[in-house]
């Protein structure tokens, strides 16, 4: 019988996994299919020359097909191990190994190169390619961008580590119980619990609650009610410790943690109870002192104030008992100040310093403060005694002198004449109500080659406003190096300022972007008075109204940029602060926008510097040279002639 010969079938395509030449879905060829994939696909011949490199691979790697040898792959594409430091050897790359006949799956590689400076993590799988006769002819690799997944996993890991560290670092003994059937089992405890029990708590790990507290029905009922009612329960009692056998006055706190945990905190208040009795005696000795005396427990809750405290702060004893002395905080000290204070007294040392506090009325006052830790017989701190001497009058005098020196130095350094810009005549002036000002104007070259004109007003006067002014200017100039859109700049500036300003501070600001090549402008304004677009004759051509609320009030505020506006040759922009509009005459009339525009119109043919000077003199004449209650700031920009192409 003649031997049957099996018909030959075309070899499978090494990438798409189907016989070569077979028509695909909708008659798309393999290259079209691969080019549309979201995953990167690269094919190389046996010598390591790239034969195919789809668009997704270029997007993921940041660099497309390069005519380089296999030994240069790692350095060309920036391949590293997941530690992001150690270079991945070219010969160990999945595609290189596939060219040796290996099949690789799930290799994680970190990519960082000039086109991918932020770095990406990729999941790589590779396989060799054989011809019909089984000879190795090349290799293919599939890439997936898993950066988002890796970052999520890293964030979860860091979060778990923080939670574990926080639990372990809780300064009071803490125990975690997990429900099992109708009972609870001790599953964890922190370092404080181990110290509190001299390490004996370890023997109770895994034991049941009903077994441990068999002789304490009230404790068992508290525990069950905490879990049953999903609530927090506190009980203070005198009881015998199961671990050490000692009798203690303790506060027990039970908190339910869904779905099946109860966390128990224990505070030993035995010695504190004794100390409280002595504190009552001590309070009689300080009732008549002229300085304020505050006594708190070790956690900072007020237990005693003398009559002088009420005379100084305006708070009654009943209003502050059980509260934190933080109610006196003025907001004038940074967290580091209080961290140092608490670190000092918790170490059992006496703190001495000068502090600014706030009275009930909101008035600030200065105190020379001494905080002395009170210790029990074992050396443990149980209370703190604070004595405050009011030195407000002395400090106010010193503060005024100091503020003036520093603030004047800040402004002298920052406030300069407007720079000379070809095609423009720009001038501005700040006339402060006191020795310093929160007003400022600036001319900033923007990242896209346009010009930014900005004016802003920080609420208040003195060194505080001067420093906020300096910080606002610095932030804005830094942001302008990479961004030119006015709305985006104000949005980012607002986010930067939020952390620098307290609840009573904010900044109004108007930013106009001018394109001198096309004679167009746009702007964004954060609660500032309008900017006026004037014709050469002084007639108003447009009013650039505020596009949002002042900076520093809402952290997530988004500012919009206005539509583009055309301006003509010799048009003017007039920037002012509210000090000009609100300047008052002896009869209480405001200078207002009408007088402002009329003054500028009468002098519109003059250079920008003279217009600004005339406006200031007009305001002062209107006020009859009386006391200036607010800063007077103006900025005038006159456009040059249009180019021939315009």
SVG drawing of the C-alpha trace seen along z (x, -y; Angstrom):
<svg xmlns="http://www.w3.org/2000/svg" viewBox="-27 -119 53 121">
<polyline fill="none" stroke="black" stroke-width="0.4" points="0.0,0.0 1.3,-3.4 2.2,-5.5 -0.1,-8.4 1.6,-11.8 0.2,-14.3 -0.5,-17.6 1.6,-20.6 0.1,-23.5 1.6,-26.9 3.6,-27.5 1.9,-29.6 2.7,-33.3 5.0,-33.6 3.3,-36.8 -0.4,-36.4 -0.4,-32.6 -2.3,-31.6 -1.1,-30.1 0.7,-32.6 -1.4,-33.8 -4.7,-33.1 -7.1,-36.1 -7.9,-37.7 -11.2,-39.2 -12.5,-41.8 -9.6,-41.0 -7.1,-42.9 -3.5,-41.8 -1.4,-41.0 0.5,-44.3 -2.8,-46.2 -4.0,-44.2 -0.7,-44.5 -0.6,-48.2 -4.0,-48.7 -3.1,-46.8 -2.9,-48.7 0.1,-46.4 3.5,-47.0 4.8,-44.3 8.4,-44.1 9.9,-41.4 13.6,-40.9 15.4,-38.5 18.0,-36.0 20.8,-38.6 18.8,-41.1 17.7,-43.4 14.3,-44.8 11.8,-43.6 8.6,-45.1 7.9,-47.7 4.3,-48.8 3.1,-52.2 2.1,-51.0 5.6,-49.8 7.0,-53.3 4.4,-55.0 5.3,-52.7 9.1,-52.9 9.1,-56.6 11.5,-55.6 10.7,-53.8 12.6,-51.4 16.3,-52.1 19.0,-50.6 21.1,-49.3 22.7,-46.0 21.2,-43.7 24.0,-44.7 22.9,-48.3 19.2,-47.7 19.4,-48.4 21.3,-51.7 19.3,-52.9 15.9,-52.4 16.9,-52.9 16.2,-49.5 16.6,-49.0 15.6,-46.4 12.5,-47.3 14.8,-48.9 15.1,-51.8 18.9,-51.9 20.5,-48.8 20.8,-48.7 19.2,-45.7 21.9,-43.8 21.0,-43.7 21.8,-40.0 19.3,-39.3 16.4,-41.2 13.5,-38.9 13.9,-39.5 17.6,-38.6 16.8,-35.5 14.0,-34.6 16.6,-34.8 18.4,-32.0 15.3,-29.9 13.9,-30.8 10.3,-31.7 9.8,-34.4 6.6,-35.6 5.9,-38.3 9.3,-40.0 9.1,-43.4 11.4,-46.1 11.7,-49.8 12.1,-52.2 13.6,-55.6 15.1,-57.7 15.0,-61.3 11.6,-60.6 10.3,-58.9 11.9,-61.0 9.2,-60.2 9.9,-56.5 7.4,-53.6 7.1,-50.0 6.4,-47.4 5.4,-43.7 7.3,-41.8 6.6,-38.5 8.8,-37.0 9.0,-33.9 11.2,-32.5 10.1,-32.3 10.8,-29.1 10.4,-28.5 8.5,-25.6 11.4,-23.3 11.7,-24.3 14.8,-26.4 15.1,-29.5 14.7,-32.5 14.0,-35.3 12.0,-36.4 8.9,-38.5 8.1,-40.4 4.9,-41.9 5.0,-44.9 2.3,-46.2 2.6,-49.5 1.8,-48.6 3.0,-51.8 -0.4,-52.7 -0.7,-49.2 2.8,-49.3 2.2,-52.7 -1.1,-51.6 0.7,-48.6 3.5,-50.7 0.9,-53.2 -1.0,-50.3 2.3,-48.9 3.3,-52.2 -0.1,-52.8 0.0,-49.4 3.4,-50.1 2.3,-53.5 -0.8,-51.9 1.3,-49.3 3.9,-51.9 1.1,-54.2 -0.5,-51.3 2.8,-50.2 3.6,-53.8 0.4,-54.6 1.7,-55.8 -1.0,-54.1 -1.5,-50.4 -3.7,-49.2 -5.2,-45.7 -7.0,-44.3 -9.7,-41.6 -11.4,-39.7 -14.8,-38.1 -14.9,-34.3 -18.4,-32.9 -19.9,-34.4 -16.6,-35.4 -13.5,-37.5 -9.8,-36.5 -6.8,-38.7 -5.0,-38.9 -2.6,-41.9 -1.2,-44.5 1.2,-47.4 4.6,-48.2 3.0,-50.4 0.9,-47.3 4.0,-45.2 5.8,-47.7 2.7,-48.3 2.5,-44.5 6.3,-44.0 6.0,-41.7 3.5,-39.4 0.8,-40.2 2.4,-37.8 1.1,-34.8 -2.5,-36.0 -2.2,-36.2 -4.9,-33.9 -6.9,-33.6 -10.6,-34.3 -12.1,-37.4 -14.6,-35.5 -11.9,-33.3 -9.6,-36.2 -12.4,-38.3 -14.4,-35.5 -14.7,-37.2 -15.6,-40.7 -19.2,-40.6 -19.3,-44.4 -16.2,-44.3 -17.7,-41.6 -21.0,-43.5 -19.1,-46.7 -17.2,-44.7 -20.3,-43.0 -22.3,-46.2 -19.5,-48.0 -19.6,-45.3 -23.4,-45.0 -24.2,-48.7 -21.2,-49.6 -20.2,-52.3 -17.4,-53.6 -17.5,-52.9 -15.4,-54.5 -15.3,-53.3 -13.0,-54.3 -12.5,-51.7 -10.2,-50.4 -9.3,-46.9 -6.6,-44.2 -4.5,-43.7 -4.6,-40.2 -1.0,-40.3 0.9,-41.7 -1.6,-41.3 -1.4,-45.0 -4.4,-47.0 -4.8,-50.2 -7.1,-53.1 -7.5,-52.9 -9.6,-54.3 -10.8,-51.6 -11.9,-52.7 -13.6,-50.2 -14.0,-51.1 -15.7,-49.0 -13.8,-48.5 -15.9,-47.0 -16.6,-44.3 -15.5,-42.1 -12.8,-43.9 -12.9,-45.7 -9.9,-47.9 -9.3,-48.4 -7.2,-51.3 -6.1,-51.3 -4.8,-54.4 -3.3,-54.0 -4.5,-57.0 -3.6,-55.7 -0.8,-58.3 -2.7,-61.0 -5.6,-60.6 -3.3,-61.2 -1.7,-64.2 -5.0,-65.8 -5.6,-66.1 -2.3,-67.9 -3.1,-70.2 -6.2,-71.4 -4.0,-72.5 -1.5,-74.1 -4.2,-76.2 -5.0,-78.0 -1.4,-79.3 -1.6,-80.9 -5.1,-82.3 -3.8,-85.8 -0.8,-86.0 -1.0,-88.8 0.4,-86.4 -1.8,-83.9 -1.4,-80.3 -2.7,-77.3 -2.5,-73.7 -3.1,-70.9 -3.0,-67.1 -0.2,-65.3 -2.3,-65.3 -2.8,-69.1 -6.4,-69.3 -6.9,-72.3 -7.7,-71.4 -7.1,-74.8 -6.7,-78.5 -6.4,-81.3 -8.4,-84.6 -5.6,-86.5 -6.0,-84.2 -9.5,-85.4 -8.5,-89.0 -5.9,-88.7 -7.6,-86.5 -11.3,-87.3 -12.2,-83.5 -14.0,-82.4 -12.9,-79.3 -15.9,-77.3 -15.2,-78.2 -11.7,-76.6 -11.9,-73.7 -11.2,-70.4 -10.1,-72.2 -6.7,-72.4 -4.6,-75.7 -4.5,-75.7 -7.7,-77.8 -5.3,-80.7 -3.2,-80.0 -2.8,-83.1 -1.7,-81.3 1.5,-83.3 3.8,-80.3 4.6,-77.5 4.1,-73.8 7.8,-73.5 7.5,-75.9 4.9,-73.8 6.7,-70.6 9.7,-71.9 7.6,-73.1 6.0,-69.7 9.2,-67.8 10.9,-69.8 8.2,-69.4 7.5,-65.7 11.2,-65.1 10.5,-66.5 12.4,-69.8 11.1,-73.3 10.2,-75.3 10.8,-79.1 9.9,-81.3 8.0,-84.2 4.7,-83.4 1.9,-85.3 -1.6,-84.3 -5.1,-85.3 -7.7,-86.6 -11.4,-85.7 -12.0,-89.0 -9.5,-88.0 -7.0,-90.6 -3.4,-89.3 -1.1,-89.6 2.5,-88.7 3.5,-86.6 6.7,-85.4 5.8,-81.8 7.3,-79.2 5.9,-75.6 7.1,-73.3 6.4,-69.5 5.0,-68.1 6.2,-64.6 5.1,-61.8 7.4,-59.8 8.5,-57.6 9.5,-60.5 6.5,-60.2 5.1,-63.5 1.5,-63.9 0.7,-67.6 2.1,-70.8 2.1,-74.2 2.3,-77.2 2.9,-80.8 2.3,-83.6 3.4,-87.2 1.7,-89.7 4.5,-91.8 2.3,-93.1 3.1,-96.7 6.9,-96.1 6.7,-93.7 4.5,-96.0 7.1,-98.7 9.9,-96.3 7.7,-94.7 7.0,-98.0 10.6,-98.9 11.6,-95.4 8.8,-95.2 9.7,-98.5 13.3,-97.6 12.7,-94.2 9.7,-95.1 11.5,-98.2 14.4,-96.1 12.1,-93.5 10.4,-96.2 13.5,-98.1 14.9,-94.9 11.8,-93.9 10.0,-97.2 11.9,-98.5 11.0,-100.6 9.2,-98.9 11.7,-97.5 12.1,-98.9 10.2,-96.8 10.6,-97.6 7.3,-98.8 5.8,-99.5 5.8,-102.4 5.2,-100.9 5.4,-102.6 4.0,-101.9 4.3,-103.1 3.4,-101.9 2.7,-104.6 2.4,-102.8 0.0,-103.8 2.7,-102.9 6.4,-102.1 5.5,-98.9 2.9,-97.7 1.1,-94.6 0.6,-96.0 2.8,-94.9 3.0,-95.0 5.3,-93.1 6.2,-92.6 7.0,-89.0 8.3,-87.4 6.1,-84.3 7.2,-80.9 5.6,-81.3 7.3,-84.6 4.4,-86.7 4.4,-89.4 2.6,-89.2 1.5,-92.3 0.3,-91.6 -0.9,-93.7 -1.9,-92.3 -3.0,-93.4 -2.3,-91.4 -4.8,-92.2 -3.2,-94.2 0.0,-96.1 3.4,-95.6 5.9,-92.8 3.3,-90.1 1.8,-91.5 5.3,-92.4 6.5,-88.8 3.3,-87.4 3.8,-89.9 7.4,-88.6 6.3,-85.0 3.4,-85.6 5.8,-87.3 8.3,-84.4 5.7,-81.7 4.3,-83.5 7.7,-84.0 8.6,-80.4 5.4,-79.1 5.7,-81.5 8.9,-79.7 6.8,-76.7 3.3,-78.1 1.8,-81.1 -1.9,-80.7 -3.3,-83.2 -6.1,-81.0 -3.7,-78.1 -1.1,-80.3 -3.7,-81.7 -5.0,-78.2 -1.5,-76.9 -0.6,-80.0 -3.7,-79.6 -2.7,-76.1 0.8,-77.3 -0.6,-80.2 -3.2,-78.1 -0.6,-76.7 1.1,-80.1 -2.0,-82.1 -4.1,-81.9 -7.9,-82.2 -7.8,-86.0 -5.4,-86.5 -6.0,-86.5 -4.6,-88.0 -6.5,-89.8 -4.6,-89.7 -5.1,-90.5 -2.8,-89.0 -3.0,-90.2 -1.0,-88.3 0.0,-90.4 1.1,-89.0 3.0,-91.9 3.4,-90.1 -0.3,-89.7 -1.6,-92.6 -4.0,-90.4 -4.4,-89.9 -6.2,-87.7 -6.4,-87.7 -7.5,-86.1 -8.4,-88.0 -8.8,-86.8 -11.2,-89.2 -9.1,-92.3 -10.6,-95.6 -11.1,-95.7 -8.3,-96.5 -9.3,-99.1 -8.5,-99.0 -8.3,-102.6 -8.0,-104.2 -5.2,-106.7 -7.8,-109.4 -8.5,-107.9 -11.9,-106.6 -12.7,-103.2 -12.6,-100.4 -13.1,-97.5 -13.3,-96.5 -11.4,-93.4 -13.6,-92.3 -12.6,-89.7 -13.0,-86.1 -12.8,-84.5 -12.6,-85.0 -9.3,-86.1 -6.4,-83.7 -5.9,-81.7 -9.6,-81.1 -10.5,-77.8 -7.8,-75.2 -9.4,-73.6 -10.4,-76.7 -10.1,-76.7 -9.6,-80.0 -10.7,-80.6 -8.8,-82.6 -10.8,-85.2 -11.3,-85.1 -8.7,-86.9 -9.1,-90.6 -7.6,-92.8 -5.9,-96.1 -4.7,-98.9 -1.6,-101.0 -1.2,-103.4 -4.0,-101.8 -3.5,-101.8 -4.0,-99.3 -4.7,-100.8 -4.1,-98.6 -5.0,-100.0 -5.6,-98.7 -8.6,-99.5 -6.7,-102.1 -7.1,-104.5 -10.9,-103.9 -11.6,-104.0 -9.5,-107.1 -11.8,-109.5 -12.2,-113.3 -12.8,-115.2 -16.5,-114.9 -16.3,-111.1 -16.7,-110.8 -14.7,-108.1 -12.3,-109.0 -14.0,-106.3 -13.5,-105.0 -15.1,-108.0 -12.4,-110.4 -9.7,-107.8 -10.6,-107.5 -11.1,-111.2 -7.7,-111.9 -6.1,-109.4 -8.1,-110.7 -6.9,-114.3 -3.2,-113.0 -3.6,-110.3 -1.1,-111.9 1.7,-111.9 4.2,-109.1 3.1,-106.3 5.3,-107.5 3.7,-111.0 0.2,-109.5 0.9,-107.4 2.4,-110.4 -0.6,-112.7 -3.0,-110.0 -1.3,-109.7 -1.2,-113.5 -4.9,-113.8 -5.9,-111.2 -3.8,-113.0 -5.3,-116.4 -8.8,-114.8 -7.9,-113.5 -6.6,-117.0 -3.3,-115.3 -4.9,-113.7 -3.9,-110.3 -3.5,-107.7 -5.3,-104.6 -4.5,-102.2 -1.7,-101.7 -2.1,-103.6 -0.8,-101.5 -1.1,-102.0 0.4,-100.5 0.0,-102.0 1.0,-100.1 0.9,-102.1 1.2,-100.0 3.5,-101.0 2.6,-101.4 1.3,-98.3 3.8,-96.5 3.3,-96.6 1.8,-93.1 -0.9,-94.2"/>
</svg>
